[in-house]
Amino acid sequence: MVVLNPDAYHQGRQEAIVAAISSNVSRLLVGGHPISGWRQAGLLYPSVAAGIIRTTKQHMIARRLGTLPSDDMAGVGRQVCSYLGLN
């Protein structure tokens, strides 16, 4: 999963807003963003940030694999805004 919220969101909260990541790149659904910098992000396979958003408790996030490159993070943000109708 990729954490979507900024650090300021964590102040006083126990949750993180996350999007799912899938290695099924052959099935790009609405809201999905292919991660071009998947190796740089620490992922093992070509991946897609899926249009599946949820909150999870911060303590359930075991570790950080890496960080999405800024162009991929911006692409994920554009997709989220688009499918939530925030454009």
C-alpha positions as CSV (number, residue, x, y, z in Angstrom):
1,M,0.0,0.0,0.0
2,V,1.0,3.6,-0.5
3,V,0.3,6.2,2.2
4,L,-1.6,9.1,0.7
5,N,-1.9,11.6,3.5
6,P,0.6,14.2,4.4
7,D,2.6,14.1,7.7
8,A,0.4,16.8,9.2
9,Y,-2.6,14.5,8.9
10,H,-1.0,12.2,11.5
11,Q,-1.1,14.8,14.3
12,G,-3.7,13.5,16.8
13,R,-4.8,10.6,14.6
14,Q,-4.1,6.9,14.7
15,E,-5.0,6.2,11.1
16,A,-3.3,6.6,7.8
17,I,-5.1,7.0,4.4
18,V,-3.7,4.4,2.0
19,A,-4.2,3.1,-1.5
20,A,-3.7,-0.5,-2.5
21,I,-0.7,-1.5,-4.7
22,S,-1.1,-4.5,-7.1
23,S,1.4,-6.3,-9.2
24,N,-1.3,-7.1,-11.7
25,V,-0.3,-4.5,-14.3
26,S,-2.3,-6.2,-17.1
27,R,-5.6,-5.0,-15.6
28,L,-5.5,-1.2,-15.2
29,L,-8.9,-0.2,-13.8
30,V,-10.4,3.3,-13.3
31,G,-8.3,5.2,-10.7
32,G,-5.2,3.0,-11.2
33,H,-1.8,4.5,-11.8
34,P,1.0,2.4,-13.3
35,I,4.1,3.0,-11.1
36,S,7.0,3.7,-13.5
37,G,9.6,4.0,-10.7
38,W,8.6,0.7,-9.1
39,R,12.2,-0.4,-8.5
40,Q,13.2,3.0,-7.1
41,A,10.1,2.7,-4.8
42,G,11.5,-0.6,-3.4
43,L,8.8,-2.8,-5.1
44,L,9.7,-6.3,-6.3
45,Y,7.6,-6.2,-9.5
46,P,6.1,-3.8,-11.9
47,S,3.1,-2.4,-10.0
48,V,-0.1,-0.3,-10.1
49,A,-1.4,2.0,-7.4
50,A,-5.0,0.9,-7.5
51,G,-8.1,3.0,-7.0
52,I,-8.8,1.3,-3.7
53,I,-8.6,3.8,-0.8
54,R,-9.1,3.1,2.8
55,T,-7.8,4.0,6.2
56,T,-5.8,1.7,8.4
57,K,-4.3,2.1,11.9
58,Q,-0.8,3.4,11.7
59,H,0.5,0.6,14.0
60,M,-0.7,-2.0,11.4
61,I,1.9,-0.6,8.9
62,A,4.8,-2.9,9.6
63,R,7.6,-1.2,7.7
64,R,8.4,1.1,4.8
65,L,9.7,-0.6,1.6
66,G,10.6,2.7,0.0
67,T,9.2,5.9,-1.4
68,L,7.3,6.5,-4.6
69,P,9.1,8.9,-7.0
70,S,7.5,12.3,-7.0
71,D,6.1,11.9,-10.5
72,D,4.4,8.7,-9.6
73,M,3.0,10.2,-6.3
74,A,1.7,13.1,-8.4
75,G,0.1,10.7,-10.8
76,V,-1.6,8.8,-8.0
77,G,-2.8,12.1,-6.6
78,R,-4.3,13.1,-9.9
79,Q,-6.1,9.7,-10.2
80,V,-7.5,10.0,-6.7
81,C,-8.8,13.5,-7.3
82,S,-10.3,12.4,-10.7
83,Y,-12.2,9.4,-9.5
84,L,-13.5,11.2,-6.4
85,G,-14.7,14.1,-8.6
86,L,-12.4,16.6,-7.0
87,N,-11.1,18.2,-10.2
